[in-house]
Amino acid sequence: MQILKARFALRASASHFQAWSSARFKSTDSKSVDYKPIRSVLVANRGEIAIRVFRACTELGIRSVAIYSEQDRLQMHRQKADESYVVGKGLPPVEAYLSIPEIIRVAKENDVDAVHPGYGLLSERSDFAEAVINAGLRFIGPSPSVVQQMGDKVAARKAAIEASKS
């Protein structure tokens, strides 16, 4: 019973946040943005981080999609996702997970709405965020310019100081 209450509360919180953010951004931004729900998420990562994202997707009723290297075909993250697809055939595991064109291809071929970078690997690469957005997919994370800015320690410190002034 507690699990059902927790899921209901999570869904209610998500819908309240969507309504709040939609109203907030429509009132401050002059251009109209079409908000549509996310039906599927590809996690461009492996291991515990991916499993946690898959769990959240399941609780929200969102289809989860995993990618894996040939060497990771028996890993838990692949089994916890609703669907999983191999990337980087013939490449070592790290190179396979860093293959941006392959990840975009898998997302487009399998009707994925959004891409979550996970932690490490691609989460700190602005070119990945930009490639996802340019492919017409949603990037779950900061904009490419913010990712790039935060990758530069001097620029990140300056941005933090400016943010604290406002």
C-alpha positions in Angstrom: 0.0 0.0 0.0 2.8 2.4 0.8 4.4 1.7 -2.5 1.2 2.6 -4.3 0.9 5.8 -2.3 4.6 6.7 -3.1 4.0 6.1 -6.8 0.9 8.2 -6.7 2.7 11.0 -4.9 5.6 10.8 -7.4 3.3 11.1 -10.4 1.4 13.9 -8.8 4.6 15.8 -8.0 5.8 15.2 -11.6 2.5 16.6 -13.0 2.6 19.6 -10.7 6.2 20.3 -11.7 5.3 20.0 -15.4 2.4 22.5 -14.9 4.6 24.9 -13.0 7.5 24.8 -15.4 5.2 25.1 -18.4 3.5 28.2 -16.9 6.8 29.6 -15.8 8.6 29.3 -19.1 5.6 30.4 -21.2 5.3 33.6 -19.3 9.0 34.5 -19.4 9.9 33.3 -22.9 8.6 35.1 -25.9 8.6 32.1 -28.2 6.1 29.3 -27.8 7.4 25.9 -26.8 5.4 22.8 -27.4 5.6 20.6 -24.3 4.8 16.9 -24.8 5.2 14.1 -22.4 8.3 11.8 -22.5 7.2 8.3 -23.5 10.7 6.7 -23.7 14.2 7.4 -22.4 17.5 6.0 -23.6 20.2 5.9 -21.0 23.6 6.4 -22.5 25.4 4.7 -19.6 25.7 1.4 -17.8 25.8 0.0 -14.3 24.0 1.4 -11.2 23.4 4.8 -12.6 21.5 3.4 -15.6 19.5 1.0 -13.3 18.4 4.0 -11.1 17.2 5.9 -14.1 15.3 2.8 -15.4 13.7 2.4 -12.0 12.5 6.0 -12.1 11.2 5.5 -15.6 9.2 2.4 -14.5 7.7 4.3 -11.6 6.6 7.1 -14.0 5.3 4.7 -16.7 8.1 5.6 -19.2 9.6 3.0 -21.5 13.3 2.6 -20.7 16.0 1.8 -23.3 19.5 0.6 -22.6 22.6 0.5 -24.7 25.4 -2.0 -24.1 28.7 -3.1 -25.6 29.2 -6.6 -26.8 31.3 -7.3 -23.6 28.4 -6.1 -21.4 25.7 -8.2 -22.9 25.1 -10.1 -19.6 25.2 -7.0 -17.3 22.3 -6.1 -15.0 21.5 -2.7 -16.6 20.6 -4.4 -19.8 18.2 -6.7 -18.0 16.5 -4.0 -16.0 15.6 -1.9 -19.1 12.4 -2.5 -21.1 14.6 -2.7 -24.3 18.3 -2.9 -24.9 20.5 -2.5 -28.0 24.1 -3.2 -28.7 26.4 -0.2 -29.7 29.9 -0.1 -31.0 30.2 -3.7 -32.4 33.9 -4.7 -32.4 34.9 -1.8 -30.1 36.2 -2.0 -26.6 33.5 -1.2 -24.0 34.5 2.4 -23.2 34.8 3.3 -26.9 31.4 1.7 -27.6 29.7 3.9 -25.0 31.4 7.0 -26.3 30.2 6.3 -29.9 27.8 9.3 -30.3 26.6 8.5 -33.8 25.7 4.9 -32.8 23.8 6.1 -29.7 21.8 8.6 -31.9 21.2 5.9 -34.5 19.8 3.5 -31.8 17.6 6.3 -30.4 16.2 7.3 -33.8 15.6 3.7 -35.0 13.7 2.8 -31.8 11.4 5.8 -31.4 13.1 7.2 -28.3 11.9 10.6 -27.1 14.7 11.6 -24.8 18.3 10.7 -23.9 19.7 10.6 -20.4 23.6 10.7 -20.3 23.9 9.1 -17.0 27.0 10.0 -14.9 30.5 10.4 -16.3 31.3 9.1 -19.8 29.0 11.4 -21.9 27.4 13.6 -19.2 30.2 16.1 -19.4 30.5 16.4 -23.2 28.7 19.3 -24.8 29.1 17.7 -28.2 26.9 14.8 -27.1 24.2 17.1 -25.7 24.3 19.1 -29.0 24.1 16.0 -31.1 21.1 14.7 -29.2 19.3 18.0 -29.6 20.3 18.3 -33.3 18.8 14.8 -33.9 15.4 16.1 -32.7 15.6 14.3 -29.4 15.3 15.7 -25.9 18.5 15.8 -23.8 17.8 15.2 -20.1 20.4 17.5 -18.6 21.7 21.0 -19.0 22.0 22.7 -22.3 25.2 22.2 -24.4 26.4 25.7 -23.6 26.1 25.1 -19.8 27.8 21.7 -20.1 30.7 23.4 -22.0 30.8 26.3 -19.5 30.9 24.0 -16.5 33.7 22.0 -18.1 35.9 25.1 -18.0 36.8 25.6 -14.3 37.5 29.3 -14.7 34.2 29.9 -16.6 32.3 27.8 -14.1 33.6 29.8 -11.2 32.7 33.1 -12.9 29.2 31.8 -13.7 28.7 30.7 -10.1 29.8 34.2 -8.9 27.4 35.9 -11.3 24.6 33.6 -10.3 25.1 34.4 -6.6 24.8 38.2 -7.4 21.3 37.8 -8.9 
